[in-house]
Amino acid sequence: MTTPTPGTKKIRVDEEVFDVLSRTASAQRTDINGALRYLLTPPAVLAEPAEDHDEE
């Protein structure tokens, strides 16, 4: 059984959304797809909480 090749899909977004994607792509030095991946990737979570030196 072969895996089908993904096709290209186009979606329409509001002009403001496109502006945010364009600025993010520019800041990350990537294209719109890279900006989407960047925005949709959850941040890394530390395994241990950071020590709070203010507590006594």
N, C-alpha and C positions, 0 to 999 in steps of 0.2 A: 504494500500500500504506500503510495507516495503522498507527501504533504503538499497541499495546494500552495502555490505562491500567492503571497498577499497582494491584493490589488490596491490601486491608489483610490483614496476616497477624499472628496472635497467637502468641507463644511463651511458654512457661512457664519461669521461672527460679527458682532457689533463693532463699529469703528473704534470705540474705546478699548475693547478687548484686544483688537489687533494692535492698537497703539502700545498697550502694556506688553504684549508679546514681542513686538518689534524692539522696544526699549530693553527688555530683558535679554533678548537675543544679542543685541549690541553690547550690553554690559558683560555678558558671558562669552562673547566672541564666538557665537554659534549661529545657526539658522533658527527658524521658527520651530521646527521639530525639536531641536535641542533645548529651546526655551520651554517648550511644553514639558519635556522630560524633567528639566530642572525644577519647574514649578510643581510638578506632580510627585516628585520623589520626597518621601517623608524624611525629616531630619534624623540623624543618628541619635540614639538614646544611650546615655551612659549606663553601664551595668550596675555601678555603685553610685549612690548619691554623693555629691561633693560635700566635703567636710565644712561645717559652719564654725568658723573660729570665734564668732561673736557669742556663742552659747557658753555658759559657765556651769 
